Amino acid sequence: MDCGLLLIPQKQRMFAFIINHLQSGKAICFLNDSDVQGCVHAHYCVEKCALLFHSLSQKPLMVIHHKDECPYSQALKKAFVANDTIQKMAKDEFVMINLVEEAMDKNLAPDGYYVPRILFVDPSLTVRADITGRYSNRHYAYAPEDIALLISNMNKAKVLLHNEL
């Protein structure tokens, strides 16, 4: 994937970077704050820039919370990477935020702080409560065996987004 890496936290430079990439048609990789060494307020920078890109591109936003040392996160990541349909949709049709550290925004943890969890966010920056996993106690959790449900939910996020515009 041809990615621009967001390493500069200054607002004007972030906005120029995003607008430039939107116009060029390139994908943007929004890094985890731990990947952006030497960037002050990197976590805030990554989240805010992804939200800006989401609002400008009108693509649905998919937020993935995970931990590197979590075996459930690693198993889901392996299934996610191995699935060509998910990879194509993620690259072409979504803005994605990949968070290893908890988000500062408590709205990104509507039913608790657990991993892995995947949330879809609409253009008004509201977490889509109608697009969830199969668990009643962890609404946004997915496991490797839930890949078909995740694909279905990704499609639902795309269709509903276009209806909302």
C-alpha positions in Angstrom: 0.0 0.0 0.0 1.3 3.5 -0.9 1.1 5.2 2.5 1.9 8.6 3.8 3.1 8.5 7.4 1.8 11.1 9.7 4.7 12.2 11.9 4.2 15.9 12.4 1.7 17.1 15.0 1.4 20.8 14.0 -2.2 21.4 13.0 -1.6 23.3 9.7 0.9 20.7 8.5 -1.5 17.8 9.4 -4.4 19.4 7.5 -2.1 20.1 4.5 -0.9 16.5 4.6 -4.3 15.1 4.7 -5.7 17.3 2.0 -2.7 16.6 -0.2 -3.2 12.9 0.2 -7.0 13.1 -0.4 -6.3 14.9 -3.7 -3.6 12.4 -4.7 -5.7 9.4 -4.0 -3.0 7.8 -1.8 -3.9 5.9 1.3 -2.9 7.2 4.7 -1.6 4.9 7.4 -2.5 6.3 10.8 0.1 5.0 13.1 -0.2 4.0 16.8 1.3 6.5 19.1 4.0 4.0 20.1 5.1 4.0 16.4 5.6 7.7 16.3 8.8 8.3 18.2 9.6 11.9 19.1 6.2 13.2 18.2 4.7 15.3 21.0 1.1 14.3 21.8 1.3 11.6 19.1 -1.8 9.7 20.3 -3.9 12.8 20.1 -2.4 13.7 16.8 -3.1 10.3 15.3 -6.8 10.2 16.5 -7.5 13.8 15.5 -6.0 13.4 12.0 -7.8 10.2 11.4 -11.1 11.9 12.4 -10.3 14.8 10.0 -9.5 12.4 7.2 -12.7 10.5 7.9 -14.8 13.7 7.7 -13.1 14.9 4.5 -13.1 11.6 2.7 -16.7 10.6 3.7 -15.4 7.0 4.2 -16.6 5.1 7.2 -14.2 5.0 10.1 -13.2 1.7 11.7 -11.4 1.9 15.0 -9.5 -1.3 16.1 -8.4 -1.5 19.7 -5.9 -4.3 20.5 -2.8 -5.1 22.6 0.4 -6.6 21.2 0.7 -9.0 24.1 -2.9 -10.1 24.0 -3.4 -13.6 22.5 -7.0 -12.8 21.5 -5.8 -9.6 19.7 -3.0 -11.5 17.9 -5.4 -14.3 16.8 -7.9 -11.7 15.4 -5.1 -9.8 13.7 -3.9 -13.0 12.0 -7.4 -13.8 10.7 -7.9 -10.1 9.7 -4.6 -10.1 7.7 -5.3 -13.5 6.1 -8.7 -12.5 4.7 -8.4 -10.9 1.2 -11.9 -9.4 1.3 -11.3 -7.6 4.6 -7.9 -6.4 3.4 -9.3 -4.9 0.2 -12.2 -3.2 2.0 -9.9 -1.9 4.7 -7.5 -0.4 2.1 -10.1 1.0 -0.3 -13.2 1.8 1.6 -12.4 2.7 5.2 -10.4 5.1 7.2 -8.9 3.0 10.0 -7.4 3.8 13.3 -5.3 1.1 14.8 -4.9 1.7 18.6 -2.6 -0.3 20.9 -3.0 2.2 23.7 -6.5 3.2 25.0 -8.1 6.2 23.2 -8.4 9.4 25.2 -12.0 9.7 24.0 -14.2 7.7 26.4 -16.8 7.5 23.6 -14.6 4.9 22.0 -15.3 2.6 24.9 -19.1 2.6 25.0 -19.3 -0.8 26.9 -15.9 -1.0 28.5 -12.1 -1.1 28.0 -11.4 -4.6 26.6 -9.4 -5.9 23.6 -9.8 -6.7 20.9 -12.7 -4.5 20.0 -13.7 -2.9 16.7 -16.0 0.1 16.4 -17.5 1.8 13.4 -18.0 5.6 13.6 -20.4 7.6 11.4 -19.8 11.0 9.8 -21.2 12.8 12.9 -18.4 11.0 14.9 -20.9 8.8 16.8 -20.0 5.2 17.5 -22.5 3.0 15.6 -24.3 1.1 18.3 -26.2 -0.9 15.7 -23.1 -2.5 14.2 -21.7 -4.9 16.8 -20.2 -8.3 17.3 -22.0 -11.4 18.5 -21.3 -11.1 22.2 -23.9 -9.7 24.6 -21.4 -8.6 27.3 -18.8 -7.1 24.9 -20.7 -5.7 22.0 -17.7 -4.7 19.9 -15.6 -7.8 20.4 -14.7 -10.0 17.5 -12.8 -13.4 17.5 -11.1 -15.1 14.5 -14.3 -17.2 13.9 -16.3 -13.9 13.6 -14.6 -12.9 10.3 -17.8 -13.4 8.3 -19.7 -11.2 10.7 -17.0 -8.6 10.6 -17.2 -8.5 6.7 -21.0 -8.2 7.0 -20.6 -5.3 9.5 -18.1 -3.6 7.3 -20.5 -3.8 4.4 -23.3 -2.5 6.6 -21.2 0.5 7.7 -20.5 1.3 4.0 -24.2 1.1 2.9 -25.6 3.0 5.8 -22.9 5.7 5.5 -24.0 6.3 1.9 -27.7 6.4 2.9 -26.8 9.0 5.6 -25.0 11.4 3.2 
